[in-house]
Amino acid sequence: MDSLALAVALPLLAALLATVWPARATLLGLLGALATAAAALMVITEVWEHGQLSTALGGWDIPLGIALAADGLSAALLAMTALVGLAISLYAAAYFDGRQAMHFWPLWLLLWTALNGLFLAGDLFNLYVTLELLGLSAVALGALGGDRAAVAASLRYLLVSLLGSISYLLGVVLLYTAHGSLDLARVAAALQPGPVAAAAMTLMIGGLTMKAALFPLHFWLPPAHASAPAPVSAALSALVVKAAVYLILRLWLDLFAPLVTTGAAMLLGGLGAAAVIWGSWRALHAERLKLLAAYSTVAQIGYLFLFPPLFQATPPGPGRDDLLAALVLMILTHGFAKSALFLAVGVIQKRSGHDRIAELGGTAQRLPATTFTLGLAGIALIGLPPSGSFTGKWLLLNGAFASGQWGWILVILTGTLMTAAYVFRVLSRAFNLEPTPPGFVTDARTELPALLLAAIAAIGLGLAAAPLWPLLGGGEDGT
């Protein structure tokens, strides 16, 4: 079995084993996480060495076989999922016990299966299958909190997820009716501008914007993320939402490129700008840390949708390639930073019994490593150097200058200042004059995974951007 198939099969097998032997769910889950991360590393290594990969399962050629494919974009998302998934798994082993652990591990591994399957799927229907599995797993995980608010938020999330999936599936049906194929490459080769193609694009991308929580369809995200357990919130914000963004990007570039108009790109850019301002404003006025982190996700997702109008205004060449690489770098940075932030908030909530921002005094003294994690995650979210988001925002600003789209510059600068305001609001509350404990790390099992993710977001991605640039889609020289 090749590496592409292993990356999907191993977490699915681990989920089944964790279901059959619930008493050993944590051990099986950790072993499954390690095996899945190793399989993802194999895929990434092969893409790095050989470029694009593809295979058809079962020995059947397309269109009968199930197509799996990987390129630099999918390899980058696989890498982020593997590292964040490992950190969440280690954190969850210390966070959950008893019945919650028995329920968490099968669902978490199913969600990981869906993520890897979505990043590697090569046809439109299997993308729908993995998208649906991803949504159902995420909804079930979100309800693990068990209280009324968590269940209500998960039901709202379920409704939005199903509506988004149905919209996407209707677009797939239109394309299959018109072209008689579901293979992404074959449909892209045959696609011609027209009413059917335009309707399919509207349905598919419109449905995915619901799942990506793009303003004004973000209403389900803050309560769902804020009421879920910390490891689940980290997975939802860092991975699940990014899967929808990845699929929008994949369809935009690989399938619907001939249909994309400047008006459509500007519409997405306008919604992204509204998300940046509205999400940052709500985060600035949030009274709870998890709610602040959730609204921050709404804002950070908005930045990603500022790229389409710049793509449209930039001719094919190194400049456009660098914009694509910057977008992927921002996706990765936000994934690491937001997972670290939610895991750190979970440590604070467990230790203090609450996450009220007004009552954070002394957190820096009681939990120095966790406070340091909050600071590193904040650096990445603001876009300070040397974080990956600094590089991404710099190229975003350059693209706006080069294309004369001055409005996006104002949005980026305003959003960055508001992000700095709510990050420093949290950090300023965390310090007081209580005595500092002798050790920097107070609970290695929960604090170190979050700290490592924050370090990758705030330092690692920025310093490693140049060698990663060709993989992410930019020019060979990283400029």
C-alpha positions in Angstrom: 0.0 0.0 0.0 1.5 3.3 -1.0 1.9 6.4 1.2 -1.2 8.2 -0.1 -3.4 5.3 0.9 -1.7 4.8 4.2 -2.3 8.4 5.2 -6.0 7.8 4.9 -6.2 4.1 6.0 -4.1 4.3 9.2 -6.3 6.8 11.2 -9.4 5.0 10.0 -8.0 1.7 11.3 -7.0 3.3 14.6 -10.5 4.8 15.0 -12.0 1.3 14.5 -9.7 -0.2 17.0 -10.4 2.5 19.6 -14.1 1.8 19.1 -13.7 -1.9 19.6 -11.4 -1.6 22.7 -12.7 1.5 24.4 -10.7 0.7 27.6 -7.5 1.1 25.6 -8.8 4.1 23.5 -6.1 6.5 24.7 -3.2 4.2 24.0 -4.6 3.2 20.6 -5.3 6.8 19.8 -1.7 7.9 20.6 -0.3 5.0 18.5 -2.7 5.8 15.7 -1.7 9.5 15.8 2.0 8.6 15.6 1.4 6.2 12.7 -0.7 8.7 10.8 1.9 11.5 11.3 4.6 9.1 10.0 2.5 8.3 6.9 1.9 12.0 6.3 5.7 12.5 6.5 6.2 9.8 3.8 3.8 11.7 1.5 5.5 15.0 2.2 9.0 13.6 1.5 7.9 12.0 -1.8 6.3 15.3 -2.9 9.4 17.1 -2.0 11.6 14.7 -4.0 9.4 13.9 -6.9 6.7 16.6 -7.3 3.1 15.6 -7.8 1.9 12.1 -6.8 -1.2 10.2 -7.9 -2.6 6.7 -7.5 -5.9 4.9 -8.1 -7.0 2.5 -5.4 -8.0 -1.0 -6.1 -6.1 -1.3 -9.4 -8.9 0.4 -11.3 -8.1 3.2 -13.6 -10.0 6.5 -13.6 -13.0 7.0 -13.7 -13.8 3.6 -12.0 -11.0 3.8 -9.4 -10.8 6.1 -6.4 -8.2 8.7 -7.3 -5.7 10.1 -4.7 -3.3 12.9 -5.5 -0.8 15.1 -3.7 1.1 18.2 -4.7 2.9 21.0 -2.8 -0.4 22.6 -1.5 -1.9 19.3 -0.2 1.5 18.3 1.3 1.7 21.6 3.2 -1.7 21.1 4.7 -0.9 17.4 5.5 2.2 18.6 7.3 0.3 21.1 9.4 -2.4 18.5 10.2 0.2 16.0 11.3 2.0 18.4 13.6 -1.2 19.9 15.1 -2.8 16.5 15.3 0.2 15.1 17.2 0.1 18.0 19.6 -3.7 17.7 20.1 -3.4 14.0 20.7 -0.7 14.4 23.4 -2.7 17.2 25.0 -5.9 15.2 24.9 -4.3 12.2 26.6 -3.8 14.3 29.7 -7.0 16.3 29.3 -9.6 13.6 28.8 -10.3 10.6 31.1 -13.0 8.0 31.6 -16.0 8.1 29.3 -15.0 11.3 27.6 -11.8 9.7 26.4 -13.7 6.7 25.1 -15.8 9.0 23.0 -13.1 11.4 22.0 -10.5 9.1 20.4 -12.7 7.4 17.7 -14.2 10.7 16.7 -10.9 12.5 16.6 -9.3 9.8 14.5 -12.3 9.8 12.1 -11.9 13.6 11.8 -8.2 13.1 11.0 -9.1 10.5 8.4 -11.5 12.9 6.8 -8.9 15.7 6.8 -6.2 13.5 5.1 -8.8 12.1 2.7 -9.9 15.6 1.7 -6.4 16.9 1.1 -5.6 13.8 -1.1 -8.9 13.2 -2.9 -8.7 13.6 -6.7 -12.4 13.5 -7.6 -15.3 15.7 -6.7 -17.5 13.1 -5.1 -14.8 11.8 -2.8 -14.2 15.3 -1.8 -17.9 15.5 -0.8 -17.6 12.2 1.2 -14.6 13.4 3.1 -16.2 16.8 3.6 -19.4 15.2 5.1 -17.4 12.9 7.3 -15.4 15.8 8.5 -18.5 17.8 9.4 -20.2 15.0 11.2 -17.1 14.2 13.2 -16.5 17.8 14.1 -20.1 18.3 15.3 -20.0 15.2 17.5 -16.7 16.3 19.0 -18.1 19.7 19.7 -20.9 18.2 21.8 -18.4 16.4 24.1 -18.7 19.3 26.5 -22.0 17.8 27.4 -23.8 21.0 28.7 -26.8 22.6 27.1 -24.7 25.4 25.4 -22.4 22.9 23.8 -25.2 20.7 22.5 -27.2 23.8 21.2 -24.0 25.1 19.5 -23.3 21.7 17.9 -26.8 21.4 16.6 -26.5 24.8 14.9 -23.1 23.8 13.5 -24.7 20.5 12.2 -27.4 22.5 10.4 -24.9 24.8 8.7 -22.6 21.9 7.9 -25.4 20.0 6.2 -26.6 23.0 4.2 -23.0 23.7 3.0 -22.6 20.0 2.0 -25.9 19.9 0.1 -25.0 23.1 -1.7 -21.6 21.6 -2.7 -23.2 18.3 -3.8 -25.7 20.1 -6.0 -22.9 21.8 -7.8 -21.2 18.4 -8.2 -24.4 17.0 -9.7 -24.5 19.8 -12.3 -20.9 19.1 -13.3 -21.5 15.4 -13.6 -24.6 15.9 -15.6 -22.8 18.2 -18.0 -19.5 16.3 -18.4 -20.1 12.7 -17.3 -17.1 12.6 -15.0 -16.2 13.3 -11.4 -12.4 13.3 -11.8 -11.1 16.8 -10.9 -8.6 16.9 -13.7 -11.0 15.6 -16.4 -13.7 18.0 -15.4 -11.3 20.9 -15.4 -10.1 20.0 -18.9 -13.7 19.8 -20.2 -15.2 22.8 -18.4 -16.4 25.7 -20.5 -17.9 29.0 -19.4 -21.7 28.9 -19.4 -24.7 28.9 -17.1 -24.2 25.4 -15.8 -20.6 25.9 -14.9 -21.4 29.3 -13.3 -24.2 27.7 -11.3 -22.0 24.9 -10.2 -19.3 27.3 -9.1 -21.7 29.4 -7.1 -23.2 26.4 -5.4 -20.0 24.7 -4.5 -18.0 27.8 -3.3 -21.1 29.2 -1.6 -21.6 26.0 0.3 -17.9 25.9 1.3 -18.0 29.5 2.6 -20.6 28.3 5.1 -18.1 25.7 6.4 -15.3 28.2 6.3 -17.3 30.6 8.5 -16.8 33.5 6.1 -18.7 36.6 7.2 -21.8 36.9 7.4 -22.1 33.1 7.5 -19.9 32.9 10.6 -22.7 33.0 13.2 -22.2 29.3 14.1 -18.5 29.4 14.8 -18.0 31.4 18.0 -20.5 29.4 20.1 -19.4 26.1 18.7 -15.7 26.8 19.3 -16.1 28.5 22.6 -18.3 25.8 24.2 -16.2 22.8 23.0 -13.4 21.2 25.1 -10.0 22.8 24.5 -8.5 20.0 22.3 -11.7 20.0 20.1 -11.7 23.8 19.8 -8.1 23.6 18.7 -8.9 21.1 16.0 -12.0 23.0 14.8 -10.2 26.3 14.4 -6.8 25.1 13.2 -7.9 22.2 10.9 -11.6 21.9 10.2 -12.1 25.5 9.0 -8.9 25.4 7.0 -10.1 22.3 5.2 -13.0 24.3 3.7 -10.6 27.2 2.8 -8.3 24.7 1.2 -11.1 23.2 -0.9 -12.2 26.7 -2.0 -8.6 27.5 -3.0 -8.3 24.1 -4.9 -11.6 24.7 -6.8 -10.7 28.3 -7.5 -7.3 27.5 -9.0 -7.7 24.0 -10.5 -11.3 23.8 -11.6 -13.1 27.2 -12.0 -10.1 29.4 -13.1 -11.7 30.1 -16.5 -14.9 31.2 -14.9 -13.6 33.5 -12.2 -14.4 37.1 -12.8 -13.1 40.3 -11.2 -16.6 40.8 -9.7 -16.6 37.4 -8.0 -13.1 37.9 -6.6 -14.0 41.4 -5.3 -17.1 39.9 -3.6 -15.0 37.4 -1.7 -12.5 40.2 -0.9 -15.3 42.4 0.4 -16.6 39.6 2.7 -13.1 38.9 3.9 -12.6 42.6 4.7 -15.9 42.7 6.7 -14.8 39.5 8.5 -11.4 41.1 9.5 -13.1 44.2 11.0 -16.1 42.5 12.6 -14.2 39.5 14.0 -11.5 41.7 15.4 -14.0 44.1 17.0 -15.9 41.3 18.7 -12.7 39.7 19.9 -11.6 43.1 21.3 -14.8 43.2 23.4 -15.1 39.5 24.3 -15.3 38.8 28.1 -14.0 35.2 27.8 -10.7 33.9 26.4 -12.3 31.1 24.3 -14.8 33.5 22.8 -12.0 35.9 22.0 -10.1 33.1 20.3 -13.2 32.1 18.4 -13.9 35.6 17.0 -10.2 35.9 16.3 -10.7 32.9 14.0 -13.4 34.8 12.1 -11.1 37.7 11.6 -8.1 35.7 10.6 -10.1 33.7 8.0 -11.1 37.0 6.6 -7.4 37.8 5.7 -7.3 34.7 3.5 -10.2 36.0 1.3 -8.3 39.2 0.6 -6.1 37.3 -1.8 -8.6 36.4 -4.6 -8.9 40.0 -5.9 -5.2 40.4 -5.9 -4.8 37.1 -7.8 -7.2 38.4 -10.5 -5.2 41.7 -10.8 -1.8 40.0 -11.0 -0.7 38.4 -14.3 0.6 34.8 -14.2 4.2 34.7 -13.2 6.5 35.0 -10.2 4.3 37.7 -8.5 1.2 35.6 -8.6 3.1 32.5 -7.5 4.4 34.5 -4.5 0.9 35.6 -3.6 -0.2 31.9 -3.6 2.7 30.9 -1.4 2.0 33.8 1.0 -1.6 32.6 1.3 -0.6 29.1 2.1 2.0 30.4 4.6 -0.8 32.4 6.3 -3.0 29.3 6.4 -0.3 27.3 8.1 0.7 30.1 10.5 -2.9 30.6 11.6 -3.4 26.8 12.1 -0.4 26.5 14.4 -1.1 29.8 16.3 -4.8 29.1 16.8 -4.3 25.6 18.0 -1.7 26.7 20.4 -4.0 29.5 21.7 -6.9 27.2 22.3 -4.7 24.6 24.0 -3.2 27.3 26.3 -6.6 28.6 27.1 -7.6 25.1 28.1 -4.7 24.9 30.5 -5.8 28.2 32.1 -9.4 27.0 32.3 -8.5 23.8 33.9 -6.2 25.4 36.5 -8.4 28.5 37.3 -11.8 27.0 36.7 -12.8 29.8 34.3 -11.5 31.8 31.3 -12.8 35.2 32.2 -10.4 37.8 30.9 -11.1 40.3 33.7 -10.0 37.7 36.3 -6.7 36.6 34.6 -4.5 38.4 37.1 -1.6 36.3 38.2 -1.7 33.9 35.3 1.8 34.8 34.2 3.1 34.0 37.7 1.1 30.7 38.1 1.5 29.5 34.5 4.6 31.1 33.0 4.9 28.7 30.1 1.2 29.0 29.2 1.5 32.8 29.3 4.5 32.6 27.1 2.5 30.5 24.7 -0.2 33.1 24.6 2.5 35.7 23.7 4.0 33.6 20.9 0.5 32.9 19.5 -0.3 36.6 19.7 2.9 37.5 17.7 1.8 35.2 14.9 -1.8 36.5 14.9 -0.7 40.1 14.8 1.9 39.4 12.1 5.0 40.5 13.9 8.4 39.3 12.6 9.7 36.7 12.3 6.3 34.9 12.1 5.0 33.4 8.9 2.0 35.8 9.0 4.5 38.7 8.8 5.8 37.4 5.5 2.2 36.7 4.3 0.9 40.2 5.2 3.9 41.9 3.7 3.3 40.2 0.3 -0.4 40.9 0.7 0.4 44.6 1.1 2.8 44.5 -1.8 0.1 42.9 -4.0 -2.4 45.6 -3.0 0.2 48.4 -3.8 1.2 46.8 -7.1 -2.5 46.4 -8.3 -3.6 49.8 -7.0 -6.2 48.2 -4.7 -5.7 50.7 -1.8 -8.8 49.7 0.2 -7.3 46.3 1.2 -4.2 48.1 2.7 -6.5 50.0 5.1 -8.3 46.8 6.1 -5.0 45.0 6.8 -3.5 47.8 8.9 -6.8 48.3 10.8 -7.2 44.6 11.5 -3.5 44.3 12.6 -3.9 47.1 15.1 -7.1 45.7 16.5 -5.4 42.3 16.8 -2.6 43.8 18.7 -5.1 45.5 21.0 -6.9 42.3 22.0 -3.7 40.3 22.3 -2.1 43.0 24.6 -5.4 43.3 26.5 -5.1 39.6 27.5 -1.4 39.7 28.3 -1.8 42.9 30.4 -4.4 41.1 32.5 -2.2 38.1 33.0 0.5 39.9 35.0 0.4 41.0 38.6 2.8 41.0 41.6 2.2 37.4 42.8 5.3 35.4 43.4 6.6 33.4 40.4 6.9 29.6 40.8 10.4 28.1 40.6 9.7 26.2 37.4 8.8 27.6 34.0 6.7 24.6 33.0 4.1 23.5 35.5 2.5 20.7 33.6 4.6 19.4 30.7 1.9 17.1 29.2 -0.5 20.0 28.5 1.8 23.0 28.3 4.6 21.8 26.0 2.3 20.8 23.0 0.8 24.2 23.0 4.2 25.9 23.4 5.7 24.0 20.6 2.9 24.9 18.2 3.1 28.5 19.1 6.9 28.5 18.6 6.4 27.0 15.1 3.8 29.7 14.2 5.7 32.7 15.7 9.3 31.7 14.8 9.7 28.5 12.9 7.5 29.3 9.8 9.0 32.7 9.4 12.6 31.5 9.5 11.9 28.5 7.3 9.9 30.4 4.7 12.7 30.5 2.1 13.4 26.8 1.8 9.6 26.1 2.0 8.7 28.6 -0.7 8.9 26.3 -3.8 6.8 23.7 -2.0 4.1 26.3 -1.1 3.9 27.5 -4.7 6.2 30.5 -4.8 9.3 31.2 -7.0 12.4 29.2 -6.6 14.3 32.1 -5.1 11.7 32.8 -2.4 11.2 36.4 -3.6 
